[in-house]
Amino acid sequence: MSFSKTRLSLAIFLTIGSSSVAAEGYKLFEQSVSSMGNAYAGRGAQITDASLVYSNPAALTRLNNAELSAGVNLINAKTNYRNASAQSANGQSVIGRTEGANSLNELIPFVFYADKVTDQLSWGIGFFVPFGLSSDYDNDFVGRYFADETAIQVLSLQPAFGFKLNERWSVGAGLSLNHAEGTLSKYKDHSGLCELGETVTNAMFGAAVYNDAYCNSQYEVAGDDMALGYTLGIHGEPVAGTRLAVTWHSAVRYTLKGDSVITNTPITGASVAGNPDYLVVAPNLPAIDLATGKLAANSRLTETSQLALTTPASAAFSLDQQLTTTLAIQLSAAWTQWSDFKSIDIVSTDPSPTISLNTQRPANLNQQGYIGYIPQYWQNSWSFALGATYLYRPELTLKAGLAYDQNPIKAAHKTARIPTDDRIWLTAGANWQLSNQLTMDVAYGYLFTGDVTVNEREYNVQNAPLYNSGYQGQYSNKGQLLAVQFNYRF
């Protein structure tokens, strides 16, 4: 039997039934509150603060002093599902919760420091979260054979340098050390053994052998890895008041290593033939444990495994245009290479396999060593943002923005783990000069998304549908972000 496993979807590896409403796929933008006020329009082109270490290292050369910037984003996201239904592997209707909500309240911190080495060379370092995903359905969710918990988080530490070519143009680069970790779980459907129920099961075997442990069979995979990535940037002001930026964030390739664990799996007759502790009724049916008189089960199977994960490369162009002494507008267009995310493959690395002895068989995933497989086939996506910045008073700057994020998941591959659509979000923010050295940024954002229909199946590695199992549901998402950042100029 296949194990649907989207440990990241980051993910990467991050969020769903929920927090992905605040992200594109599982990519997070929340590394700069000063940019969030403009819906990240003009990010990397505006000369803001030390958060440029990530946004655009080239722009560090435009900062006049050593700066420390630190902040936190609060994501409040909610995914509502309704009209949900599911079928087990043998086509029986699954009993469970058909409507409900997944809610998420999560804090995302960041901290950056930047300084000058010479008039031409600047440097900085930052700690931030570029990707994340988290959701957890109720245990009685009708689609529990397809999704339970999904969690992924990437933490990054990045030093960066900016070099001034002349008074108008600068270039920059950063090298990031990234740690990714993820967990994915689901309840396991053993060919509808749970759905058969006690009466039918006992009638099949001609005795009171029903074992309700099969209804609490759960699969979980967890792992982590570290990998390097890089950022490149260009910043220019070809005409006074017109600032331009081009940035590139590289793909990062991980191999998440850990354990696959499944509880309460049937012990079939074929696997214990000749064992005096079991009564074998048929090779493909669960044996009867003579010690309990119930259908036999393995309480826990563990197998070391790995999952290849690539967080995507992205490119962005930004403009910050000063219109008057008090008003500026910002524009951004960004492209993300989600097409690298073709499938989720959980593969055994255990010299003494247990789980994959079954899942790799031709009738199941049909691939040597495979524990889980989910086709994804995401597509490259675009996001666009428009912002405005108004100097209301010398000590107070007001900001607003509008953004559109294209969803990279095709309709045919939407799942209960990531039931998202295109996003439109509105933001507002402000920057206060609290003293000669200290400023504070605050920002608020509200995200709108369309309704999503999920029609999910299980597949083998050749992308042929498996069994009669399926899940259907309708989803709606909404999210809010509230963030604060402090900047100290030395």
C-alpha positions in Angstrom: 0.0 0.0 0.0 1.2 3.5 -0.7 2.0 6.0 1.9 1.0 9.5 0.9 3.7 11.7 2.3 4.1 15.3 1.6 6.6 16.3 4.1 7.3 19.6 2.8 5.4 20.4 0.2 8.5 21.8 1.9 7.6 22.7 2.3 9.7 22.4 2.6 8.9 21.6 3.7 5.4 24.8 5.1 1.6 25.3 6.7 -1.3 23.9 5.3 -4.6 23.6 5.8 -3.4 26.9 6.7 -0.4 28.9 6.9 0.4 28.6 3.3 -2.2 31.3 2.8 0.5 33.7 3.9 3.0 32.4 1.4 3.5 31.5 -2.3 3.6 27.7 -2.2 5.5 27.3 1.1 7.8 30.3 0.4 7.7 33.0 3.1 8.2 36.7 2.5 8.3 37.7 6.1 11.9 38.8 6.6 11.3 42.6 6.5 8.5 44.6 8.1 9.8 47.8 6.4 9.1 46.1 3.1 5.8 44.5 4.2 4.1 47.8 4.5 4.4 48.2 0.7 3.3 44.5 0.1 7.0 44.0 -0.6 6.8 46.2 -3.7 10.2 47.9 -4.3 11.9 45.4 -2.1 15.7 45.5 -2.6 15.4 48.8 -4.5 14.3 50.9 -1.5 17.1 51.9 0.9 15.5 50.8 4.1 17.6 49.0 6.8 19.8 46.0 7.6 17.1 43.6 6.3 18.7 44.4 2.9 21.2 41.6 3.8 18.5 39.2 2.5 16.5 41.5 0.2 19.4 42.7 -1.8 23.0 42.7 -0.6 24.1 45.2 -3.3 22.0 47.9 -1.6 24.0 47.6 1.7 26.5 50.1 0.2 23.7 52.7 0.4 23.4 52.5 4.2 25.4 55.2 5.9 25.8 53.7 9.4 26.1 50.4 11.1 22.6 49.1 11.7 20.8 46.4 13.6 17.3 45.4 12.6 15.2 42.8 14.4 11.5 42.0 14.2 8.8 39.4 14.4 5.8 38.5 12.2 2.5 37.1 13.6 0.7 35.0 11.0 -2.9 34.2 11.8 -4.3 31.9 9.1 -7.4 29.8 8.8 -8.5 27.1 6.3 -12.1 26.0 6.3 -13.1 22.7 4.6 -16.6 21.5 3.9 -18.5 18.9 1.9 -15.6 16.5 2.5 -15.8 12.8 1.7 -13.3 10.0 1.3 -13.1 6.4 0.1 -10.9 3.6 1.5 -8.7 1.5 -0.7 -11.5 -1.0 -1.3 -14.0 1.8 -2.2 -15.9 2.0 1.1 -17.0 5.4 2.4 -14.8 6.6 5.3 -16.7 7.8 8.3 -15.4 11.1 9.8 -15.6 14.8 10.2 -16.7 16.4 6.9 -16.4 20.0 7.8 -14.1 22.0 10.0 -11.2 24.4 10.2 -7.4 24.4 10.6 -6.1 27.4 12.4 -2.6 28.7 12.7 -1.0 31.3 14.9 2.7 31.4 14.4 5.6 33.9 15.1 8.3 34.3 12.5 11.4 36.2 13.8 14.4 37.7 12.0 17.5 39.7 12.9 20.0 41.5 10.6 23.2 43.5 11.1 25.0 45.6 8.5 28.1 47.8 8.5 30.6 49.4 6.2 34.2 48.1 5.8 35.2 50.9 3.4 33.4 53.5 1.4 33.1 50.9 -1.4 32.6 47.7 0.6 29.8 46.9 3.0 28.9 43.7 4.8 26.1 42.2 6.9 24.7 39.0 8.4 21.2 37.8 9.0 19.1 35.1 10.6 15.6 34.5 9.0 13.0 31.9 7.9 12.7 31.8 4.1 10.3 28.7 3.9 7.7 27.2 6.1 4.6 25.1 6.3 2.4 23.8 9.1 -1.0 22.2 9.5 -2.7 19.6 11.6 -6.2 18.1 11.0 -8.4 16.7 13.7 -7.9 13.0 14.2 -11.4 12.2 13.0 -11.0 14.1 9.8 -12.7 12.2 7.0 -9.6 12.6 4.8 -7.2 11.4 7.4 -5.9 8.6 5.1 -4.5 11.5 2.9 -3.4 14.1 5.4 -3.0 14.6 9.1 0.0 16.7 10.2 2.3 18.6 7.8 5.2 20.7 9.1 8.3 22.1 7.5 10.7 24.9 8.4 13.9 26.2 6.9 16.2 28.4 9.1 18.9 30.4 7.3 22.0 32.2 8.5 23.4 34.4 5.7 26.5 36.7 5.7 26.5 39.1 2.7 28.7 41.7 1.0 28.0 44.7 -1.2 30.5 46.4 -3.4 30.0 49.9 -4.9 31.1 50.0 -8.5 30.5 53.8 -8.8 28.2 56.4 -7.3 25.2 54.9 -9.2 25.7 51.1 -9.3 26.5 48.4 -6.7 26.6 44.6 -6.8 26.3 42.2 -3.9 26.3 38.5 -2.9 25.4 36.4 0.1 26.1 32.8 1.1 23.4 31.1 3.3 23.7 28.1 5.5 20.2 26.5 5.7 18.8 23.9 8.0 15.6 22.2 6.9 13.4 19.9 9.0 10.0 18.4 8.4 7.4 16.1 9.6 4.5 14.5 7.8 1.9 12.1 9.0 -1.4 10.4 8.0 -3.6 7.6 9.1 -3.1 4.4 7.3 -5.8 2.7 5.3 -5.3 -1.1 5.3 -7.6 -2.0 2.4 -10.6 -0.8 4.4 -10.1 -3.1 7.4 -11.3 -0.4 9.7 -14.3 0.5 7.5 -15.5 -3.2 7.4 -16.5 -2.8 11.1 -16.7 -5.3 13.8 -19.8 -7.2 12.7 -18.6 -7.7 9.1 -15.1 -8.6 10.1 -16.1 -11.2 12.6 -18.6 -12.7 10.1 -15.8 -13.0 7.5 -13.6 -14.9 9.9 -16.3 -16.8 11.7 -15.1 -15.6 15.1 -14.8 -12.5 17.3 -11.4 -11.5 15.9 -12.0 -7.8 15.1 -9.1 -5.6 16.1 -9.9 -1.9 16.4 -6.2 -1.0 16.5 -6.3 -0.9 12.7 -8.4 2.3 13.1 -5.5 3.9 14.9 -2.8 3.0 12.4 -0.7 6.0 11.7 2.3 6.7 9.4 4.8 9.5 10.2 8.1 10.5 8.6 10.5 13.0 9.9 14.0 14.2 8.9 16.4 17.1 8.5 19.4 18.3 6.6 21.7 21.3 6.1 22.7 22.8 2.7 24.2 26.0 1.2 22.5 28.5 -1.0 23.4 32.0 -2.3 21.9 35.4 -3.2 23.1 37.8 -5.9 22.0 41.4 -6.3 22.4 44.5 -8.3 21.3 48.0 -7.2 21.4 51.2 -9.2 20.1 54.7 -9.3 20.6 55.7 -13.0 18.6 58.9 -12.5 18.2 60.7 -9.2 15.1 59.4 -7.5 14.8 56.2 -9.6 16.2 53.2 -7.8 16.3 49.8 -9.4 17.1 46.3 -8.1 17.6 42.8 -9.5 18.0 39.9 -7.1 18.5 36.2 -7.5 18.0 33.6 -4.7 19.4 30.2 -5.6 17.7 26.9 -5.3 18.8 24.9 -2.3 18.9 21.1 -2.5 18.4 19.0 0.6 18.2 15.3 1.4 16.1 15.0 4.5 17.1 12.0 6.5 15.2 10.4 9.3 12.8 7.6 10.2 9.6 6.4 8.7 7.3 4.9 11.5 4.0 3.1 11.1 1.9 1.8 14.0 -0.7 -1.0 14.1 -0.1 -2.7 10.8 -1.7 -6.0 9.9 0.4 -9.2 10.0 -0.7 -11.1 7.0 -0.9 -14.9 6.8 1.9 -15.1 4.2 4.4 -13.5 6.6 3.8 -15.9 9.5 3.1 -19.1 7.7 4.3 -22.0 9.8 4.5 -19.9 13.0 2.7 -21.7 15.8 1.8 -18.4 17.5 -0.6 -17.5 14.6 -3.6 -19.0 12.9 -3.4 -18.4 9.1 -6.7 -18.1 7.3 -5.4 -17.0 3.9 -2.0 -15.6 2.7 -3.4 -12.1 1.9 -5.6 -11.8 5.0 -4.5 -10.8 8.5 -3.5 -13.7 10.6 -5.1 -14.4 14.0 -2.8 -13.8 17.0 -3.5 -16.9 19.2 -2.3 -15.0 22.3 -5.2 -12.5 22.0 -7.7 -14.2 19.7 -7.7 -11.0 17.6 -6.4 -10.1 14.2 -2.6 -9.8 14.5 -0.9 -6.4 14.2 2.6 -5.0 14.5 2.5 -2.3 17.1 5.4 -0.4 15.5 7.6 -0.6 12.4 10.5 1.7 11.9 12.6 2.2 8.8 15.3 4.8 8.1 14.5 6.8 5.0 15.2 10.0 3.1 13.4 12.6 1.1 15.0 14.8 -1.6 13.8 18.4 -1.3 14.6 21.4 -3.4 13.5 24.9 -2.3 13.1 26.8 -5.5 15.3 29.5 -7.1 13.7 32.9 -7.6 14.4 36.2 -9.4 12.9 39.6 -8.7 13.0 43.1 -10.3 12.0 46.1 -8.2 11.6 49.8 -8.7 11.4 52.6 -6.2 10.4 55.9 -7.9 10.4 59.2 -6.0 7.6 61.3 -7.4 7.8 64.3 -5.0 9.8 65.1 -1.9 7.1 63.3 0.1 5.7 60.7 -2.2 7.2 57.6 -3.8 5.8 54.5 -5.5 7.2 51.0 -5.7 6.8 48.2 -8.1 8.0 44.6 -8.1 7.8 41.5 -10.2 9.1 38.1 -9.0 9.5 34.7 -10.7 9.8 31.4 -8.7 11.0 28.2 -10.2 8.5 25.8 -8.7 8.7 23.5 -11.7 11.6 21.6 -10.0 9.0 20.3 -7.5 7.8 17.3 -9.5 7.1 14.7 -6.8 7.6 13.7 -3.2 9.6 10.6 -2.9 10.2 8.8 0.4 12.9 6.2 -0.1 14.2 3.6 2.3 17.9 3.7 3.3 17.5 0.9 5.8 19.7 -2.3 5.4 17.0 -4.3 7.1 13.7 -2.9 5.7 10.3 -3.5 7.2 7.8 -1.0 5.7 9.1 -0.9 2.2 8.9 -4.7 1.9 5.2 -4.1 1.2 5.0 -0.6 -0.2 7.6 -1.2 -3.0 5.6 -4.2 -4.5 4.2 -4.0 -8.0 0.6 -3.9 -6.6 1.5 -0.8 -4.6 4.2 1.8 -5.4 5.9 -0.5 -7.9 9.4 0.8 -7.3 12.3 -0.7 -5.3 12.8 0.8 -1.9 9.9 3.2 -2.1 7.9 4.0 1.1 5.9 6.9 -0.3 5.2 8.8 -3.5 3.0 11.8 -4.4 3.1 13.4 -7.8 3.2 17.2 -7.6 4.2 18.7 -10.9 4.1 22.3 -9.7 4.5 25.1 -12.3 6.7 28.2 -12.2 4.8 31.2 -10.8 4.8 35.0 -10.8 4.0 37.6 -8.2 3.5 41.3 -8.6 3.3 44.1 -6.2 2.5 47.9 -6.2 3.2 50.1 -3.2 3.2 53.8 -2.1 5.2 55.5 0.5 4.3 59.0 1.9 6.3 61.1 4.3 3.5 62.4 6.5 5.8 64.1 9.0 9.6 64.2 9.3 9.3 61.5 12.0 6.5 59.5 10.4 6.3 57.7 7.1 3.1 55.9 5.9 3.0 52.9 3.6 0.5 50.9 1.6 0.6 48.1 -0.9 -1.3 45.6 -3.1 0.1 42.3 -4.2 -0.9 39.3 -6.3 0.7 35.9 -5.9 0.1 33.2 -8.5 -0.5 29.7 -7.1 2.0 27.2 -8.4 -0.2 24.1 -7.9 -2.3 22.9 -10.8 -5.9 22.0 -10.2 -5.2 18.3 -10.9 -2.6 18.2 -8.1 -4.3 20.2 -5.3 -4.2 18.2 -2.1 -5.7 18.3 1.4 -2.2 19.2 2.6 -1.9 22.4 0.4 -5.4 23.4 -0.7 -4.5 26.9 -1.9 -5.3 29.2 -4.8 -4.0 32.5 -6.2 -3.7 35.2 -3.5 -4.4 38.9 -3.4 -3.3 40.8 -0.3 -3.5 44.4 1.0 -1.0 45.9 3.4 -0.5 49.0 5.4 2.4 50.1 7.5 4.4 52.9 9.1 7.9 53.9 10.1 8.4 56.0 13.2 11.6 57.9 14.1 11.6 57.2 17.9 15.0 58.9 18.4 18.0 59.9 16.5 19.2 56.3 16.5 16.0 54.2 16.8 13.2 53.6 14.4 10.2 51.3 14.5 8.3 49.7 11.6 4.8 48.2 11.9 2.7 46.6 9.2 -0.6 44.8 8.8 -1.7 42.6 5.9 -4.9 40.8 4.9 -4.9 38.0 2.4 -7.8 37.0 0.0 -7.9 33.7 -1.9 -10.3 31.9 -4.1 -12.2 28.8 -3.1 -10.4 25.5 -3.8 -11.8 22.1 -4.8 -9.7 19.1 -4.0 -10.1 15.7 -5.7 -7.2 13.6 -4.6 -6.1 10.0 -5.5 -3.1 7.8 -4.6 -0.6 6.9 -7.4 2.3 4.5 -7.9 5.7 5.8 -9.1 4.6 5.5 -12.7 1.7 7.9 -11.9 -1.0 5.2 -12.4 -3.9 5.5 -9.9 -3.9 3.0 -7.1 -6.8 1.2 -5.5 -10.3 2.8 -5.1 -9.2 5.3 -2.5 -9.9 9.0 -2.9 -10.6 12.3 -1.1 -12.8 15.2 -2.2 -13.4 18.5 -0.4 -14.0 22.2 -0.8 -11.7 24.8 0.9 -11.6 28.5 1.6 -8.6 30.3 3.1 -8.0 33.6 4.8 -5.0 35.1 6.6 -3.8 38.1 8.5 -0.3 39.3 9.3 0.8 41.7 12.0 4.5 42.6 12.3 6.8 44.9 14.1 10.5 45.7 13.5 13.0 47.9 15.4 16.1 49.4 13.7 19.0 50.8 15.6 21.6 52.9 13.9 25.0 53.0 15.7 
